[in-house]
Amino acid sequence: MTQRLSVSASPRLPFLTGYYAGLIALLYLPLAVLFLFSFNAGTSLSFPLQGLTLQWYERLFASPEVLRAARNSFIVAAGSSCGATALGTAVALVLMRFRFRGEQLLFALAMLPLVVPIIVLAVALLVLFLAAGIDRSLWTVAIGHTVVALPFVVLIVSARLAGFDPNLEEAAMDLGAPYGRVILRIVLPLIAPSVISAWLVAFTVSLDEFALALFLAGTEPTFPVYLFSQLRFASRLPVMIALAVLMMVGTLLLVLIAEWIRRRGQAATVR
Amino acid sequence: MEHRTTFWTLSLPPFVWLGLFFIVPLILMFALSFRADMQGELLSAWAPTFKQYQTIGAIGSYWRLLGISIAMAFGVAVLAIAMAYPVAYFLVFRAGRAAGLCLVLLLIPFWTSFLLRVMSWKFLLGSDGAINSLLLYLHMIAEPLSGLLYSRSAVIITLIYVWIPFAALPISAALQRIEPELLEVAADLGATPWRRFWAVTLPLSLPGVLAAFFMVFIPTVGEYVTPLLVGGSRGSMYGNIIQDFFTKAANWPRGAALSMVMLVVTLLLIALAARLVNVRRLLG
């Protein structure tokens, strides 16, 4: 490591550290401003601050629509992340452990949602649901989110599957275990950390997703859709910002947990 | 036999799900784009017509906006990469033991809500927003600056802000894979630090740079949310016309045809770029 540091010296630029610090400050500035104004007593987002208050947070918890929208988002995220994780893990297992003719096709199909512009997918699903006579609801949003999150799950779980020795599975099969049971008893427990972190990624993707939800949500808005609809009303702004700050902290906790689980999984394999 | 059952139980559900909720919708939209108008039931039979495509072909402003959107996505990707590269370099070669912490610090803004980060720029740039009111309060300006929000540059600035941490990830991954021995050899052969960077580090990090480019370019071309919030009518992108035809203007066949154009152009650009990359790899 020290060796690396001493020779890596391509240009030794003293300002790199400064650049990093400056960029970090720039990245946090807008978020810090939001944070600051969530405690500001005035209703407009302008300086000078009018004194500190917690009233926006109090009003937030007294507002049933806000809590309902947050609840909707959690329902959609929970449902779609479970769906995406199950389907994506299956795709990863098939791709990494079987040789078959449609392999390239399945891989392309599973990755394609990453490449199709989100607005195109949104209106296409809208057309589908209208054509099929399905009313827009939390279900339709969850279905859309499953499609969007699936490639991430496939990538995360495949990476883990590529990293462990198929000999374990072969040994179990030599002992006469059918492959289905080998997957349940040996493969799944071994890849569990990556499956959990894929699930958390899918969960946060759904929680944060707005472009699809705006088209696919019916009368029940998810949280970002609700937030967007409230932006028109200036008087509601501080409450929305308080909400945004809470949401920020919540997502952050989830992501840190996901990262922690993933690292632990990696550490376990190194040992 | 056993193997076969396992294979089908695993592969059938994802195939069916993606078929139903990914491929079928795209096919339906393709079909819809050959419809003349919105008369009658959505699924009633219609005589296929090229009317929508002819109309689109004749309206220059659509194509101009598509070109502008592609150029904006290109610019955003290039600028985000230019700003992220030194950070990635810092993380891999300079941060040392603090690298993990520095990376988390960089990613925290990225992990917070997308809508929120875009919104925060709306509040910052608005005519009575944080930047203007702060400058007024400090008596640095007499009149609020009006051009900050609702412009193409507001969209570009916001999107660069959004993508910088994301662009740094694949670049730092590529930098991490560079063998330190290569740099040692270059140093032993008398290459100056700058020369080592241009001849060794930069070329070896190009795969990461390209990955970053696509990871930013693809979602930016199809963007409609950021223009909606900070772009206004002057800063709208191609995605916004599609959105309009499916909401306010309620001309779905036109919107479907515009979507197909966007889908084809995006996929072509990606295929083309993937080709160029392979060619370069063959040469290099």
Interface residues (C-beta under 8 A of the other chain):
Chain A: M1 Q3 R4 L5 V7 S8 A9 S10 P11 R12 L16 T17 Y19 Y20 L23 I24 L26 L27 Y28 P30 L31 V33 L34 F37 S44 L45 S46 F47 P48 G83 A86 L87 G88 A90 V91 L93 V94 F98 F100 L106 L109 A110 L112 P113 L114 V115 V116 P117 I118 I119 V120 L121 V123 A124 L125 L126 V127 L128 L130 A131 I143 G144 T146 V147 L150 P178 Y179 G180 I183 T204 D208 F210 A211 L214 F215 P224 L227 F228 L231 I241 A244 M247 M248 T251 L252 V255 E259
Chain B: E2 H3 T5 T6 F7 T9 L10 S11 P13 P14 F15 W17 L18 F21 F22 I23 V24 P25 L26 L28 M29 L32 L42 L43 M83 P86 V87 Y89 F90 L91 F93 R94 A95 G96 C102 V104 L105 L106 I108 P109 W111 T112 S113 F114 L115 L116 R117 M119 S120 W121 K122 F123 L124 G126 D128 G129 A130 N132 S133 L134 L136 Y137 Y161 I164 P165 P180 L183 E184 A187 P193 W194 R196 F197 V200 T201 I218 P219 V221 G222 E223 Y224 V225 L229 G239 I242 Q243 F246 W252 G255 A256 S259 M262 L263 T266 L267 I270
